[in-house]
């Protein structure tokens, strides 16, 4: 039988931990001995998962970057070191909404907020730490326009209609590029980063994605979708196995194997540009 990882003494922070994949990952990693901190938007749900898993609860709404800054301060005060930061929180907005920070909502929650949180926790992420980012197969429909990271439609001025799935897919491609560039920039100080596709999971996420997504999640094929625990498996594997041995930093994975990724996911120039542009948008020097 394969050896069961022992994460005793390791600190794991999981955003989007109050339900679905995040909650399942929190339970699995806690069983392996990790000290788990979960971050959720709903205090009630977050407290409930924390009570069931033994995790420490933190609340934050990624639609407000000031809350992300507050969260980073709370985590830094609670932990001298973070061994795994799992950026798992995600959202699919049905319509174009601007946050109080001036960013499109899906872009901010899925990419800019985790980008900011990761950088604000840089001093707690040292040699041997990992940053993991939850992407999606929807990255394959992403289309990054350097004029607008979350375009209204298909990235052209002729198509202003908001397309939720295209925008969501674009942010998921940005997740892959972020992990890839983070691995390149922070690898020299021993921090490994990777992204992963959980697959199509039976969660409440589909209820917020509009009619097309909702029908897939509520139709008779729902029973064929993955359970949250199955969707969290690759996250748990990345968190609990050595980078460079079991998996390569900078890569994107699915079912514990290299995932099929968007062709532009391997564009190092685009990844570097996205990294620098994201830093500008969230106010990092």
KETI-99453 format. One record per residue (C-alpha): residue in three letters; x, y, z. Coordinates in steps of 0.05 Angstrom, whole numbers. Each point is the difference from the previous one (the first is absolute). Last residue first. Layout:
// KETI-99453
{"ALA" {X Y Z}}
...
// end
This chain:
// KETI-99453
{"UNK" {95 961 -122}}
{"UNK" {-66 -33 15}}
{"UNK" {-64 39 -11}}
{"UNK" {-48 -55 -19}}
{"UNK" {-2 20 -74}}
{"UNK" {74 13 -5}}
{"UNK" {18 -69 27}}
{"UNK" {-49 -30 -49}}
{"UNK" {35 35 -57}}
{"UNK" {68 -27 22}}
{"UNK" {-25 -72 6}}
{"UNK" {-40 4 -65}}
{"UNK" {61 26 -38}}
{"UNK" {44 -57 27}}
{"UNK" {-52 -52 -17}}
{"UNK" {-10 29 -70}}
{"UNK" {75 -3 -13}}
{"UNK" {4 -70 27}}
{"UNK" {-53 -26 -48}}
{"UNK" {-12 -71 24}}
{"UNK" {-71 13 24}}
{"UNK" {-11 31 -69}}
{"UNK" {-14 -69 -30}}
{"UNK" {-56 -11 53}}
{"UNK" {14 -59 43}}
{"UNK" {-10 -75 -1}}
{"UNK" {19 -22 69}}
{"UNK" {65 -32 25}}
{"UNK" {-20 -58 45}}
{"UNK" {-27 -6 71}}
{"UNK" {-72 -2 -25}}
{"UNK" {12 68 -31}}
{"UNK" {63 41 3}}
{"UNK" {28 67 -23}}
{"UNK" {75 11 3}}
{"UNK" {42 55 30}}
{"UNK" {35 -46 49}}
{"UNK" {6 -71 -25}}
{"UNK" {-36 -56 36}}
{"UNK" {15 -63 42}}
{"UNK" {75 15 6}}
{"UNK" {10 74 -14}}
{"UNK" {-52 20 51}}
{"UNK" {-6 -51 56}}
{"UNK" {-69 -30 15}}
{"UNK" {-53 24 48}}
{"UNK" {-26 65 -30}}
{"UNK" {3 -25 -72}}
{"UNK" {-36 -64 18}}
{"UNK" {-53 37 41}}
{"UNK" {-13 47 -58}}
{"UNK" {-3 -59 -47}}
{"UNK" {-52 -35 44}}
{"UNK" {-45 61 10}}
{"UNK" {-45 -17 -58}}
{"UNK" {-8 -71 25}}
{"UNK" {-17 26 70}}
{"UNK" {-50 50 -30}}
{"UNK" {-34 -58 -36}}
{"UNK" {12 -5 -75}}
{"UNK" {-58 6 -49}}
{"UNK" {-36 -61 -26}}
{"UNK" {-57 9 50}}
{"UNK" {-13 68 -31}}
{"UNK" {-15 -33 -67}}
{"UNK" {-75 3 16}}
{"UNK" {4 77 -6}}
{"UNK" {15 48 58}}
{"UNK" {74 15 -12}}
{"UNK" {-5 1 -75}}
{"UNK" {-64 41 2}}
{"UNK" {33 50 47}}
{"UNK" {59 11 -46}}
{"UNK" {-44 17 -60}}
{"UNK" {-49 41 41}}
{"UNK" {48 46 35}}
{"UNK" {63 -14 40}}
{"UNK" {-23 11 72}}
{"UNK" {-35 -66 10}}
{"UNK" {60 -37 -28}}
{"UNK" {43 15 61}}
{"UNK" {-46 -38 47}}
{"UNK" {45 -61 -7}}
{"UNK" {-1 -66 -39}}
{"UNK" {68 6 -34}}
{"UNK" {21 7 -72}}
{"UNK" {76 -10 0}}
{"UNK" {47 25 54}}
{"UNK" {48 34 -48}}
{"UNK" {66 16 32}}
{"UNK" {51 56 9}}
{"UNK" {72 -2 25}}
{"UNK" {48 39 43}}
{"UNK" {65 -18 36}}
{"UNK" {34 48 48}}
{"UNK" {74 -14 12}}
{"UNK" {30 69 -5}}
{"UNK" {20 -8 -72}}
{"UNK" {-68 -29 -17}}
{"UNK" {-32 67 15}}
{"UNK" {3 31 -70}}
{"UNK" {-7 -63 -42}}
{"UNK" {-51 -34 45}}
{"UNK" {-39 65 3}}
{"UNK" {0 4 -76}}
{"UNK" {-31 -69 -7}}
{"UNK" {-49 10 56}}
{"UNK" {-23 67 -29}}
{"UNK" {-5 -29 -70}}
{"UNK" {-45 -56 24}}
{"UNK" {-44 47 40}}
{"UNK" {-4 48 -60}}
{"UNK" {-28 -58 -41}}
{"UNK" {-53 -8 54}}
{"UNK" {-15 75 -4}}
{"UNK" {-10 -6 -75}}
{"UNK" {-46 -60 9}}
{"UNK" {-44 40 47}}
{"UNK" {-3 57 -51}}
{"UNK" {-18 -48 -56}}
{"UNK" {-52 -35 44}}
{"UNK" {-32 65 21}}
{"UNK" {-5 31 -69}}
{"UNK" {-14 74 6}}
{"UNK" {-22 31 -66}}
{"UNK" {51 50 -26}}
{"UNK" {16 -39 -63}}
{"UNK" {27 49 -52}}
{"UNK" {53 27 48}}
{"UNK" {33 -68 0}}
{"UNK" {20 -45 58}}
{"UNK" {-56 -51 -6}}
{"UNK" {-51 37 41}}
{"UNK" {9 51 56}}
{"UNK" {74 -17 8}}
{"UNK" {30 -21 66}}
{"UNK" {73 20 -5}}
{"UNK" {-17 62 -41}}
{"UNK" {50 34 -47}}
{"UNK" {47 -60 2}}
{"UNK" {-56 -44 -25}}
{"UNK" {4 -70 28}}
{"UNK" {-46 -52 -30}}
{"UNK" {-23 -58 41}}
{"UNK" {-38 -57 -32}}
{"UNK" {51 -53 21}}
{"UNK" {3 29 70}}
{"UNK" {-69 -31 8}}
{"UNK" {36 -64 19}}
{"UNK" {7 34 67}}
{"UNK" {51 36 45}}
{"UNK" {11 -8 74}}
{"UNK" {66 31 20}}
{"UNK" {53 -31 45}}
{"UNK" {56 38 34}}
{"UNK" {51 -45 34}}
{"UNK" {51 11 55}}
{"UNK" {66 -38 1}}
{"UNK" {43 61 15}}
{"UNK" {-45 57 22}}
{"UNK" {-71 24 -6}}
{"UNK" {-14 41 63}}
{"UNK" {37 61 -27}}
{"UNK" {-38 -5 -66}}
{"UNK" {-68 4 35}}
{"UNK" {-18 67 -31}}
{"UNK" {23 -27 -67}}
{"UNK" {-46 -60 3}}
{"UNK" {-59 41 23}}
{"UNK" {9 49 -58}}
{"UNK" {1 -54 -53}}
{"UNK" {-58 -35 35}}
{"UNK" {-41 64 -5}}
{"UNK" {20 16 -72}}
{"UNK" {-15 -68 -29}}
{"UNK" {-67 -33 15}}
{"UNK" {-33 53 44}}
{"UNK" {25 60 -39}}
{"UNK" {-9 -27 -70}}
{"UNK" {-70 -26 16}}
{"UNK" {-20 68 28}}
{"UNK" {26 46 -54}}
{"UNK" {47 48 34}}
{"UNK" {-13 71 27}}
{"UNK" {19 -13 73}}
{"UNK" {-73 7 20}}
{"UNK" {-12 -59 -45}}
{"UNK" {-26 5 -71}}
{"UNK" {-54 -48 -23}}
{"UNK" {-8 -31 -69}}
{"UNK" {-55 -52 4}}
{"UNK" {-7 -73 18}}
{"UNK" {60 1 46}}
{"UNK" {42 -63 7}}
{"UNK" {38 -1 66}}
{"UNK" {61 -33 30}}
{"UNK" {38 -12 65}}
{"UNK" {54 -54 -6}}
{"UNK" {65 37 12}}
{"UNK" {34 -56 39}}
{"UNK" {57 29 42}}
{"UNK" {43 -57 25}}
{"UNK" {56 2 51}}
{"UNK" {-19 65 34}}
{"UNK" {49 24 52}}
{"UNK" {-4 45 62}}
{"UNK" {-75 -11 1}}
{"UNK" {-55 38 35}}
{"UNK" {25 71 -10}}
{"UNK" {15 -13 -73}}
{"UNK" {-68 -31 -9}}
{"UNK" {-35 61 31}}
{"UNK" {41 49 -41}}
{"UNK" {-14 -37 -64}}
{"UNK" {-74 0 17}}
{"UNK" {0 75 10}}
{"UNK" {33 10 -68}}
{"UNK" {-51 -46 -32}}
{"UNK" {-55 39 34}}
{"UNK" {28 64 -29}}
{"UNK" {-2 -35 -68}}
{"UNK" {-76 -6 3}}
{"UNK" {-31 -51 -48}}
{"UNK" {45 -51 35}}
{"UNK" {-48 -1 58}}
{"UNK" {38 -25 61}}
{"UNK" {-13 -44 60}}
{"UNK" {51 -41 40}}
{"UNK" {-14 -66 34}}
{"UNK" {53 -46 32}}
{"UNK" {-9 -72 -21}}
{"UNK" {-23 -57 45}}
{"UNK" {-37 -32 -57}}
{"UNK" {-73 3 22}}
{"UNK" {6 63 41}}
{"UNK" {38 35 -55}}
{"UNK" {-52 -21 -51}}
{"UNK" {-55 30 43}}
{"UNK" {39 64 15}}
{"UNK" {11 12 -74}}
{"UNK" {-73 -12 -16}}
{"UNK" {-24 49 53}}
{"UNK" {54 53 -14}}
{"UNK" {-16 -1 -75}}
{"UNK" {56 25 -44}}
{"UNK" {47 -57 16}}
{"UNK" {73 -10 20}}
{"UNK" {23 -66 30}}
{"UNK" {61 -9 44}}
{"UNK" {27 -71 5}}
{"UNK" {52 -27 49}}
{"UNK" {21 -61 -39}}
{"UNK" {-4 -71 30}}
{"UNK" {-19 -41 -61}}
{"UNK" {-72 1 24}}
{"UNK" {3 76 -1}}
{"UNK" {22 -4 -73}}
{"UNK" {-61 -41 -19}}
{"UNK" {-50 43 38}}
{"UNK" {28 65 -28}}
{"UNK" {1 -29 -70}}
{"UNK" {-74 -18 6}}
{"UNK" {-17 70 25}}
{"UNK" {39 32 -57}}
{"UNK" {-31 -45 -53}}
{"UNK" {-71 15 20}}
{"UNK" {-14 46 59}}
{"UNK" {30 50 50}}
{"UNK" {71 -7 -24}}
{"UNK" {-1 50 -57}}
{"UNK" {70 18 22}}
{"UNK" {42 -56 29}}
{"UNK" {59 14 47}}
{"UNK" {44 -60 18}}
{"UNK" {48 0 59}}
{"UNK" {46 -59 8}}
{"UNK" {17 -28 70}}
{"UNK" {-26 -69 -16}}
{"UNK" {-7 -8 -75}}
{"UNK" {13 -75 -1}}
{"UNK" {-10 -29 -70}}
{"UNK" {-29 -70 -3}}
{"UNK" {50 -49 -31}}
{"UNK" {-28 -37 -60}}
{"UNK" {-24 -71 14}}
// end
